[in-house]
Amino acid sequence: MRNTASKTQTVYTPDMWPDLVETGRREELCQWLHANGIDPDDVPINAEISIEPTKPKGAQLIRYTVYLRDTNGRKYCGPATDDAAQEERTVPLLVQPPRWTEA
């Protein structure tokens, strides 16, 4: 297992999207998100995903952005931006990301 517990590791940036689609790595990324309790359908492709250390125990968190949904499960526009409402979240890292994210 990789030891990245002391620094932030970028797993995904929006400029990676074309390569993920072209190489088939998108499915690997989606599987990894699912394994960590994140629904890939709620994660915008234009938002970064990273793994960050926490203190003092050295655990790691995944920091990501999600689309917000109303009580009917539909995405909605935020009143301040008139764009899809989003918020940043964190979850504990349960499964390490695919190896290609190290590059």
N, C-alpha and C positions, 0 to 999 in steps of 0.2 A: 504494500500500500504506500502511496506517495505521502511524503510529509510536507504538506503545505499549510500546516496549522498556524504558522507564525506570520503569514502574509496573505494579502488578498489575491485570489486567483480569478481571473476573468475566464468564464466558461463560454460566454456567447456575447458577441457584439453585432449590431445590425449589419455591418459590412460583411459578415460571414454568411449571411442568408443565401446569396446566389450559390456559393460553394456547397453549402449544406444540401440544397435542393439537387444540385448537379451530381454530387457524389453519393447521395442516399444517406448521408449522415443525419439528416433531419429526423428520420425515424429513430435513430440511436438517441438523439437529444430528447425526443418526446418520451421514449422509454425511460430515460434517466429521470426526467421530470416526474413522470408517474411514480417511479420507484421512491421518490422523495415526497410524495403526497401532493404534487402540483399538477393541475390540469393544464396541459399544453394549449388547449383551446382558449384558455383565459389569459395567456401570456402574449402580449403584442410582439410582433417581429421587429419592431423598431426600438426595443428596450433591452438594455444590457442585463445579463445574468452573471452574478459573481458569487464566489465562496469567500466568506470572511471569517477570521478567527474571532473567538470571544475570549473574554478573560473572566475569571482567573483559571478556569478548568481546562482551557485549550480546546474546547469543543468548537465546531465550525457551524456557520449558518449560511444558507443560500439566500442571497438578496435578489429579489426579482420584482417585476411590475405585473399587475393583473388588471384586466378590464373589470369594472364594477358592474353588477347586474341588479336589476330591480327585483321586486318580490315575485314577478312572473318569470324570472330567469333571463330576461332580455338585457342586453347592453343598453346603456343610455348615455346621452350627452351631458357633460358637466356644464352647469350654468355659467361658470366663469370663462370657460374656454370654447364652448360650443363644439367640442370635440368629444370623442368617447371618454367617459369618466374612467380614471385609472387611479391606482394607489400602489405604493411600494410596500412590499411585505418581506418577512423573513421566516424561514422554517429551518429546523435543525437538519444538517447534512446527515442522511442515513446511508446513502450509497454514493461512492465516489463517481465523478463524471467519466465519460469515455476518455481513453488515453489520448485521442487526437486533440483534446482541448488543451493539452500541455504545450502544444506548438506555438 
